[in-house]
Amino acid sequence: MQILNTLTVLALVVMSFALIVAVPVLYASNEDSGRSNRLILLGGIAWVGLVLLNWGVSYFVV
């Protein structure tokens, strides 16, 4: 279970770094703003999902 906890933390860190880079790039791009906003929203939802998954897994790791 501890390995699963480590993997969820790693996924959360990777997603956080990806959003740190992607959000400013998508806001600065001149492409379709609806598509950019949708990608940012999906990234945010995925990040919140990873936070909740990490919380759930860490609940079982003492």
PDB file with SEQRES, HELIX, SHEET and CRYST1 records, atoms N, CA, C and O in Angstrom:
SEQRES   1 A   62  MET GLN ILE LEU ASN THR LEU THR VAL LEU ALA LEU VAL          
SEQRES   2 A   62  VAL MET SER PHE ALA LEU ILE VAL ALA VAL PRO VAL LEU          
SEQRES   3 A   62  TYR ALA SER ASN GLU ASP SER GLY ARG SER ASN ARG LEU          
SEQRES   4 A   62  ILE LEU LEU GLY GLY ILE ALA TRP VAL GLY LEU VAL LEU          
SEQRES   5 A   62  LEU ASN TRP GLY VAL SER TYR PHE VAL VAL                      
HELIX    1 AA1 GLN A    2  ALA A   28  1                                  27    
HELIX    2 AA2 SER A   33  PHE A   60  1                                  28    
CRYST1    1.000    1.000    1.000  90.00  90.00  90.00 P 1           1          
ATOM      1  N   MET A   1       0.819  -1.191   0.000  1.00  0.00           N  
ATOM      2  CA  MET A   1       0.000   0.000   0.000  1.00  0.00           C  
ATOM      3  C   MET A   1       0.864   1.258   0.000  1.00  0.00           C  
ATOM      4  O   MET A   1       0.471   2.298  -0.528  1.00  0.00           O  
ATOM      5  N   GLN A   2       2.046   1.145   0.600  1.00  0.00           N  
ATOM      6  CA  GLN A   2       2.938   2.303   0.649  1.00  0.00           C  
ATOM      7  C   GLN A   2       3.460   2.652  -0.745  1.00  0.00           C  
ATOM      8  O   GLN A   2       3.674   3.825  -1.051  1.00  0.00           O  
ATOM      9  N   ILE A   3       3.665   1.646  -1.583  1.00  0.00           N  
ATOM     10  CA  ILE A   3       4.116   1.898  -2.955  1.00  0.00           C  
ATOM     11  C   ILE A   3       3.028   2.636  -3.735  1.00  0.00           C  
ATOM     12  O   ILE A   3       3.323   3.544  -4.512  1.00  0.00           O  
ATOM     13  N   LEU A   4       1.773   2.245  -3.525  1.00  0.00           N  
ATOM     14  CA  LEU A   4       0.661   2.921  -4.189  1.00  0.00           C  
ATOM     15  C   LEU A   4       0.573   4.376  -3.735  1.00  0.00           C  
ATOM     16  O   LEU A   4       0.292   5.264  -4.540  1.00  0.00           O  
ATOM     17  N   ASN A   5       0.813   4.619  -2.454  1.00  0.00           N  
ATOM     18  CA  ASN A   5       0.819   5.986  -1.942  1.00  0.00           C  
ATOM     19  C   ASN A   5       1.934   6.802  -2.600  1.00  0.00           C  
ATOM     20  O   ASN A   5       1.722   7.956  -2.973  1.00  0.00           O  
ATOM     21  N   THR A   6       3.102   6.214  -2.740  1.00  0.00           N  
ATOM     22  CA  THR A   6       4.220   6.896  -3.384  1.00  0.00           C  
ATOM     23  C   THR A   6       3.899   7.216  -4.842  1.00  0.00           C  
ATOM     24  O   THR A   6       4.237   8.294  -5.331  1.00  0.00           O  
ATOM     25  N   LEU A   7       3.258   6.298  -5.525  1.00  0.00           N  
ATOM     26  CA  LEU A   7       2.898   6.519  -6.926  1.00  0.00           C  
ATOM     27  C   LEU A   7       1.852   7.623  -7.076  1.00  0.00           C  
ATOM     28  O   LEU A   7       1.910   8.399  -8.029  1.00  0.00           O  
ATOM     29  N   THR A   8       0.898   7.701  -6.150  1.00  0.00           N  
ATOM     30  CA  THR A   8      -0.098   8.772  -6.238  1.00  0.00           C  
ATOM     31  C   THR A   8       0.537  10.129  -5.949  1.00  0.00           C  
ATOM     32  O   THR A   8       0.166  11.130  -6.563  1.00  0.00           O  
ATOM     33  N   VAL A   9       1.479  10.168  -5.032  1.00  0.00           N  
ATOM     34  CA  VAL A   9       2.191  11.434  -4.764  1.00  0.00           C  
ATOM     35  C   VAL A   9       3.003  11.835  -5.987  1.00  0.00           C  
ATOM     36  O   VAL A   9       3.015  13.008  -6.362  1.00  0.00           O  
ATOM     37  N   LEU A  10       3.679  10.879  -6.612  1.00  0.00           N  
ATOM     38  CA  LEU A  10       4.456  11.167  -7.819  1.00  0.00           C  
ATOM     39  C   LEU A  10       3.550  11.674  -8.943  1.00  0.00           C  
ATOM     40  O   LEU A  10       3.904  12.625  -9.640  1.00  0.00           O  
ATOM     41  N   ALA A  11       2.395  11.054  -9.121  1.00  0.00           N  
ATOM     42  CA  ALA A  11       1.463  11.506 -10.153  1.00  0.00           C  
ATOM     43  C   ALA A  11       0.961  12.908  -9.858  1.00  0.00           C  
ATOM     44  O   ALA A  11       0.786  13.711 -10.775  1.00  0.00           O  
ATOM     45  N   LEU A  12       0.729  13.211  -8.595  1.00  0.00           N  
ATOM     46  CA  LEU A  12       0.272  14.551  -8.216  1.00  0.00           C  
ATOM     47  C   LEU A  12       1.346  15.596  -8.472  1.00  0.00           C  
ATOM     48  O   LEU A  12       1.040  16.695  -8.933  1.00  0.00           O  
ATOM     49  N   VAL A  13       2.586  15.272  -8.182  1.00  0.00           N  
ATOM     50  CA  VAL A  13       3.685  16.208  -8.427  1.00  0.00           C  
ATOM     51  C   VAL A  13       3.872  16.442  -9.921  1.00  0.00           C  
ATOM     52  O   VAL A  13       4.063  17.580 -10.349  1.00  0.00           O  
ATOM     53  N   VAL A  14       3.821  15.389 -10.711  1.00  0.00           N  
ATOM     54  CA  VAL A  14       3.975  15.518 -12.166  1.00  0.00           C  
ATOM     55  C   VAL A  14       2.827  16.336 -12.749  1.00  0.00           C  
ATOM     56  O   VAL A  14       3.051  17.187 -13.610  1.00  0.00           O  
ATOM     57  N   MET A  15       1.606  16.090 -12.292  1.00  0.00           N  
ATOM     58  CA  MET A  15       0.458  16.853 -12.779  1.00  0.00           C  
ATOM     59  C   MET A  15       0.576  18.323 -12.380  1.00  0.00           C  
ATOM     60  O   MET A  15       0.218  19.207 -13.159  1.00  0.00           O  
ATOM     61  N   SER A  16       1.069  18.586 -11.188  1.00  0.00           N  
ATOM     62  CA  SER A  16       1.237  19.970 -10.735  1.00  0.00           C  
ATOM     63  C   SER A  16       2.242  20.708 -11.613  1.00  0.00           C  
ATOM     64  O   SER A  16       1.992  21.839 -12.030  1.00  0.00           O  
ATOM     65  N   PHE A  17       3.383  20.070 -11.894  1.00  0.00           N  
ATOM     66  CA  PHE A  17       4.372  20.701 -12.762  1.00  0.00           C  
ATOM     67  C   PHE A  17       3.832  20.899 -14.171  1.00  0.00           C  
ATOM     68  O   PHE A  17       4.104  21.919 -14.804  1.00  0.00           O  
ATOM     69  N   ALA A  18       3.069  19.932 -14.662  1.00  0.00           N  
ATOM     70  CA  ALA A  18       2.483  20.076 -15.999  1.00  0.00           C  
ATOM     71  C   ALA A  18       1.519  21.248 -16.043  1.00  0.00           C  
ATOM     72  O   ALA A  18       1.493  21.993 -17.023  1.00  0.00           O  
ATOM     73  N   LEU A  19       0.726  21.421 -14.995  1.00  0.00           N  
ATOM     74  CA  LEU A  19      -0.213  22.546 -14.974  1.00  0.00           C  
ATOM     75  C   LEU A  19       0.509  23.872 -14.807  1.00  0.00           C  
ATOM     76  O   LEU A  19       0.082  24.883 -15.365  1.00  0.00           O  
ATOM     77  N   ILE A  20       1.602  23.882 -14.045  1.00  0.00           N  
ATOM     78  CA  ILE A  20       2.382  25.117 -13.885  1.00  0.00           C  
ATOM     79  C   ILE A  20       2.893  25.604 -15.237  1.00  0.00           C  
ATOM     80  O   ILE A  20       2.944  26.809 -15.484  1.00  0.00           O  
ATOM     81  N   VAL A  21       3.267  24.684 -16.101  1.00  0.00           N  
ATOM     82  CA  VAL A  21       3.770  25.051 -17.426  1.00  0.00           C  
ATOM     83  C   VAL A  21       2.616  25.279 -18.410  1.00  0.00           C  
ATOM     84  O   VAL A  21       2.647  26.231 -19.190  1.00  0.00           O  
ATOM     85  N   ALA A  22       1.618  24.425 -18.375  1.00  0.00           N  
ATOM     86  CA  ALA A  22       0.578  24.441 -19.406  1.00  0.00           C  
ATOM     87  C   ALA A  22      -0.382  25.614 -19.286  1.00  0.00           C  
ATOM     88  O   ALA A  22      -0.791  26.176 -20.302  1.00  0.00           O  
ATOM     89  N   VAL A  23      -0.751  25.995 -18.072  1.00  0.00           N  
ATOM     90  CA  VAL A  23      -1.763  27.041 -17.917  1.00  0.00           C  
ATOM     91  C   VAL A  23      -1.301  28.375 -18.509  1.00  0.00           C  
ATOM     92  O   VAL A  23      -2.050  28.965 -19.287  1.00  0.00           O  
ATOM     93  N   PRO A  24      -0.107  28.881 -18.181  1.00  0.00           N  
ATOM     94  CA  PRO A  24       0.310  30.139 -18.813  1.00  0.00           C  
ATOM     95  C   PRO A  24       0.485  30.030 -20.325  1.00  0.00           C  
ATOM     96  O   PRO A  24       0.185  30.972 -21.058  1.00  0.00           O  
ATOM     97  N   VAL A  25       0.968  28.880 -20.790  1.00  0.00           N  
ATOM     98  CA  VAL A  25       1.150  28.697 -22.231  1.00  0.00           C  
ATOM     99  C   VAL A  25      -0.205  28.709 -22.937  1.00  0.00           C  
ATOM    100  O   VAL A  25      -0.353  29.333 -23.988  1.00  0.00           O  
ATOM    101  N   LEU A  26      -1.185  28.027 -22.368  1.00  0.00           N  
ATOM    102  CA  LEU A  26      -2.508  27.999 -23.000  1.00  0.00           C  
ATOM    103  C   LEU A  26      -3.186  29.356 -22.949  1.00  0.00           C  
ATOM    104  O   LEU A  26      -3.888  29.723 -23.892  1.00  0.00           O  
ATOM    105  N   TYR A  27      -2.995  30.118 -21.865  1.00  0.00           N  
ATOM    106  CA  TYR A  27      -3.587  31.454 -21.805  1.00  0.00           C  
ATOM    107  C   TYR A  27      -2.899  32.414 -22.773  1.00  0.00           C  
ATOM    108  O   TYR A  27      -3.538  33.337 -23.276  1.00  0.00           O  
ATOM    109  N   ALA A  28      -1.617  32.216 -23.040  1.00  0.00           N  
ATOM    110  CA  ALA A  28      -0.887  33.120 -23.924  1.00  0.00           C  
ATOM    111  C   ALA A  28      -1.079  32.784 -25.398  1.00  0.00           C  
ATOM    112  O   ALA A  28      -0.800  33.616 -26.262  1.00  0.00           O  
ATOM    113  N   SER A  29      -1.551  31.583 -25.694  1.00  0.00           N  
ATOM    114  CA  SER A  29      -1.697  31.193 -27.093  1.00  0.00           C  
ATOM    115  C   SER A  29      -2.882  31.913 -27.724  1.00  0.00           C  
ATOM    116  O   SER A  29      -3.849  32.267 -27.049  1.00  0.00           O  
ATOM    117  N   ASN A  30      -2.786  32.118 -29.015  1.00  0.00           N  
ATOM    118  CA  ASN A  30      -3.835  32.804 -29.769  1.00  0.00           C  
ATOM    119  C   ASN A  30      -4.797  31.832 -30.427  1.00  0.00           C  
ATOM    120  O   ASN A  30      -5.638  32.232 -31.232  1.00  0.00           O  
ATOM    121  N   GLU A  31      -4.675  30.565 -30.089  1.00  0.00           N  
ATOM    122  CA  GLU A  31      -5.559  29.572 -30.696  1.00  0.00           C  
ATOM    123  C   GLU A  31      -6.946  29.650 -30.076  1.00  0.00           C  
ATOM    124  O   GLU A  31      -7.255  30.583 -29.333  1.00  0.00           O  
ATOM    125  N   ASP A  32      -7.755  28.688 -30.379  1.00  0.00           N  
ATOM    126  CA  ASP A  32      -9.133  28.618 -29.906  1.00  0.00           C  
ATOM    127  C   ASP A  32      -9.181  28.668 -28.376  1.00  0.00           C  
ATOM    128  O   ASP A  32      -8.707  27.750 -27.708  1.00  0.00           O  
ATOM    129  N   SER A  33      -9.753  29.739 -27.827  1.00  0.00           N  
ATOM    130  CA  SER A  33      -9.773  29.903 -26.375  1.00  0.00           C  
ATOM    131  C   SER A  33     -10.703  28.896 -25.707  1.00  0.00           C  
ATOM    132  O   SER A  33     -10.473  28.521 -24.557  1.00  0.00           O  
ATOM    133  N   GLY A  34     -11.739  28.455 -26.397  1.00  0.00           N  
ATOM    134  CA  GLY A  34     -12.634  27.445 -25.831  1.00  0.00           C  
ATOM    135  C   GLY A  34     -11.908  26.137 -25.601  1.00  0.00           C  
ATOM    136  O   GLY A  34     -12.114  25.478 -24.581  1.00  0.00           O  
ATOM    137  N   ARG A  35     -11.069  25.762 -26.532  1.00  0.00           N  
ATOM    138  CA  ARG A  35     -10.292  24.528 -26.393  1.00  0.00           C  
ATOM    139  C   ARG A  35      -9.287  24.662 -25.259  1.00  0.00           C  
ATOM    140  O   ARG A  35      -9.104  23.729 -24.477  1.00  0.00           O  
ATOM    141  N   SER A  36      -8.631  25.824 -25.164  1.00  0.00           N  
ATOM    142  CA  SER A  36      -7.656  26.050 -24.099  1.00  0.00           C  
ATOM    143  C   SER A  36      -8.330  26.011 -22.734  1.00  0.00           C  
ATOM    144  O   SER A  36      -7.817  25.398 -21.799  1.00  0.00           O  
ATOM    145  N   ASN A  37      -9.481  26.667 -22.623  1.00  0.00           N  
ATOM    146  CA  ASN A  37     -10.199  26.666 -21.350  1.00  0.00           C  
ATOM    147  C   ASN A  37     -10.657  25.268 -20.962  1.00  0.00           C  
ATOM    148  O   ASN A  37     -10.644  24.912 -19.784  1.00  0.00           O  
ATOM    149  N   ARG A  38     -11.058  24.484 -21.940  1.00  0.00           N  
ATOM    150  CA  ARG A  38     -11.481  23.111 -21.677  1.00  0.00           C  
ATOM    151  C   ARG A  38     -10.307  22.271 -21.186  1.00  0.00           C  
ATOM    152  O   ARG A  38     -10.468  21.464 -20.271  1.00  0.00           O  
ATOM    153  N   LEU A  39      -9.123  22.451 -21.783  1.00  0.00           N  
ATOM    154  CA  LEU A  39      -7.941  21.714 -21.335  1.00  0.00           C  
ATOM    155  C   LEU A  39      -7.531  22.114 -19.919  1.00  0.00           C  
ATOM    156  O   LEU A  39      -7.136  21.266 -19.119  1.00  0.00           O  
ATOM    157  N   ILE A  40      -7.625  23.393 -19.618  1.00  0.00           N  
ATOM    158  CA  ILE A  40      -7.291  23.857 -18.271  1.00  0.00           C  
ATOM    159  C   ILE A  40      -8.290  23.291 -17.267  1.00  0.00           C  
ATOM    160  O   ILE A  40      -7.902  22.866 -16.179  1.00  0.00           O  
ATOM    161  N   LEU A  41      -9.571  23.284 -17.624  1.00  0.00           N  
ATOM    162  CA  LEU A  41     -10.589  22.732 -16.738  1.00  0.00           C  
ATOM    163  C   LEU A  41     -10.374  21.237 -16.509  1.00  0.00           C  
ATOM    164  O   LEU A  41     -10.473  20.762 -15.378  1.00  0.00           O  
ATOM    165  N   LEU A  42     -10.083  20.505 -17.565  1.00  0.00           N  
ATOM    166  CA  LEU A  42      -9.829  19.065 -17.415  1.00  0.00           C  
ATOM    167  C   LEU A  42      -8.581  18.802 -16.582  1.00  0.00           C  
ATOM    168  O   LEU A  42      -8.557  17.871 -15.777  1.00  0.00           O  
ATOM    169  N   GLY A  43      -7.545  19.617 -16.771  1.00  0.00           N  
ATOM    170  CA  GLY A  43      -6.343  19.479 -15.954  1.00  0.00           C  
ATOM    171  C   GLY A  43      -6.620  19.759 -14.490  1.00  0.00           C  
ATOM    172  O   GLY A  43      -6.100  19.070 -13.612  1.00  0.00           O  
ATOM    173  N   GLY A  44      -7.443  20.776 -14.220  1.00  0.00           N  
ATOM    174  CA  GLY A  44      -7.807  21.085 -12.842  1.00  0.00           C  
ATOM    175  C   GLY A  44      -8.630  19.990 -12.201  1.00  0.00           C  
ATOM    176  O   GLY A  44      -8.429  19.656 -11.033  1.00  0.00           O  
ATOM    177  N   ILE A  45      -9.559  19.429 -12.960  1.00  0.00           N  
ATOM    178  CA  ILE A  45     -10.380  18.327 -12.447  1.00  0.00           C  
ATOM    179  C   ILE A  45      -9.510  17.100 -12.183  1.00  0.00           C  
ATOM    180  O   ILE A  45      -9.693  16.418 -11.175  1.00  0.00           O  
ATOM    181  N   ALA A  46      -8.568  16.816 -13.078  1.00  0.00           N  
ATOM    182  CA  ALA A  46      -7.659  15.690 -12.873  1.00  0.00           C  
ATOM    183  C   ALA A  46      -6.794  15.909 -11.639  1.00  0.00           C  
ATOM    184  O   ALA A  46      -6.528  14.968 -10.892  1.00  0.00           O  
ATOM    185  N   TRP A  47      -6.350  17.160 -11.418  1.00  0.00           N  
ATOM    186  CA  TRP A  47      -5.530  17.474 -10.256  1.00  0.00           C  
ATOM    187  C   TRP A  47      -6.323  17.269  -8.965  1.00  0.00           C  
ATOM    188  O   TRP A  47      -5.811  16.687  -8.009  1.00  0.00           O  
ATOM    189  N   VAL A  48      -7.561  17.741  -8.934  1.00  0.00           N  
ATOM    190  CA  VAL A  48      -8.404  17.551  -7.750  1.00  0.00           C  
ATOM    191  C   VAL A  48      -8.673  16.065  -7.527  1.00  0.00           C  
ATOM    192  O   VAL A  48      -8.690  15.600  -6.387  1.00  0.00           O  
ATOM    193  N   GLY A  49      -8.882  15.325  -8.605  1.00  0.00           N  
ATOM    194  CA  GLY A  49      -9.066  13.876  -8.488  1.00  0.00           C  
ATOM    195  C   GLY A  49      -7.838  13.192  -7.903  1.00  0.00           C  
ATOM    196  O   GLY A  49      -7.958  12.282  -7.082  1.00  0.00           O  
ATOM    197  N   LEU A  50      -6.653  13.633  -8.329  1.00  0.00           N  
ATOM    198  CA  LEU A  50      -5.434  13.051  -7.772  1.00  0.00           C  
ATOM    199  C   LEU A  50      -5.255  13.409  -6.303  1.00  0.00           C  
ATOM    200  O   LEU A  50      -4.778  12.588  -5.520  1.00  0.00           O  
ATOM    201  N   VAL A  51      -5.633  14.625  -5.919  1.00  0.00           N  
ATOM    202  CA  VAL A  51      -5.557  15.010  -4.505  1.00  0.00           C  
ATOM    203  C   VAL A  51      -6.471  14.124  -3.667  1.00  0.00           C  
ATOM    204  O   VAL A  51      -6.073  13.638  -2.608  1.00  0.00           O  
ATOM    205  N   LEU A  52      -7.697  13.917  -4.143  1.00  0.00           N  
ATOM    206  CA  LEU A  52      -8.630  13.068  -3.407  1.00  0.00           C  
ATOM    207  C   LEU A  52      -8.177  11.607  -3.379  1.00  0.00           C  
ATOM    208  O   LEU A  52      -8.331  10.927  -2.365  1.00  0.00           O  
ATOM    209  N   LEU A  53      -7.621  11.128  -4.489  1.00  0.00           N  
ATOM    210  CA  LEU A  53      -7.087   9.768  -4.523  1.00  0.00           C  
ATOM    211  C   LEU A  53      -5.923   9.619  -3.555  1.00  0.00           C  
ATOM    212  O   LEU A  53      -5.815   8.616  -2.850  1.00  0.00           O  
ATOM    213  N   ASN A  54      -5.057  10.619  -3.524  1.00  0.00           N  
ATOM    214  CA  ASN A  54      -3.924  10.588  -2.607  1.00  0.00           C  
ATOM    215  C   ASN A  54      -4.413  10.601  -1.166  1.00  0.00           C  
ATOM    216  O   ASN A  54      -3.871   9.883  -0.325  1.00  0.00           O  
ATOM    217  N   TRP A  55      -5.420  11.402  -0.870  1.00  0.00           N  
ATOM    218  CA  TRP A  55      -5.984  11.434   0.474  1.00  0.00           C  
ATOM    219  C   TRP A  55      -6.564  10.073   0.840  1.00  0.00           C  
ATOM    220  O   TRP A  55      -6.352   9.586   1.950  1.00  0.00           O  
ATOM    221  N   GLY A  56      -7.287   9.461  -0.080  1.00  0.00           N  
ATOM    222  CA  GLY A  56      -7.875   8.153   0.179  1.00  0.00           C  
ATOM    223  C   GLY A  56      -6.839   7.068   0.409  1.00  0.00           C  
ATOM    224  O   GLY A  56      -6.996   6.232   1.298  1.00  0.00           O  
ATOM    225  N   VAL A  57      -5.788   7.079  -0.385  1.00  0.00           N  
ATOM    226  CA  VAL A  57      -4.750   6.065  -0.246  1.00  0.00           C  
ATOM    227  C   VAL A  57      -3.956   6.307   1.036  1.00  0.00           C  
ATOM    228  O   VAL A  57      -3.636   5.360   1.755  1.00  0.00           O  
ATOM    229  N   SER A  58      -3.637   7.568   1.325  1.00  0.00           N  
ATOM    230  CA  SER A  58      -2.851   7.844   2.526  1.00  0.00           C  
ATOM    231  C   SER A  58      -3.636   7.572   3.804  1.00  0.00           C  
ATOM    232  O   SER A  58      -3.041   7.415   4.869  1.00  0.00           O  
ATOM    233  N   TYR A  59      -4.950   7.515   3.714  1.00  0.00           N  
ATOM    234  CA  TYR A  59      -5.765   7.176   4.883  1.00  0.00           C  
ATOM    235  C   TYR A  59      -5.470   5.761   5.351  1.00  0.00           C  
ATOM    236  O   TYR A  59      -5.517   5.473   6.547  1.00  0.00           O  
ATOM    237  N   PHE A  60      -5.160   4.865   4.391  1.00  0.00           N  
ATOM    238  CA  PHE A  60      -4.890   3.471   4.729  1.00  0.00           C  
ATOM    239  C   PHE A  60      -3.425   3.210   5.070  1.00  0.00           C  
ATOM    240  O   PHE A  60      -3.102   2.157   5.621  1.00  0.00           O  
ATOM    241  N   VAL A  61      -2.537   4.147   4.753  1.00  0.00           N  
ATOM    242  CA  VAL A  61      -1.119   3.990   5.074  1.00  0.00           C  
ATOM    243  C   VAL A  61      -0.867   4.733   6.375  1.00  0.00           C  
ATOM    244  O   VAL A  61      -1.060   5.945   6.467  1.00  0.00           O  
ATOM    245  N   VAL A  62      -0.434   3.988   7.368  1.00  0.00           N  
ATOM    246  CA  VAL A  62      -0.203   4.604   8.694  1.00  0.00           C  
ATOM    247  C   VAL A  62       1.271   4.760   8.929  1.00  0.00           C  
ATOM    248  O   VAL A  62       1.679   5.255   9.979  1.00  0.00           O  
TER     249      VAL A  62                                                      
END                                                                             
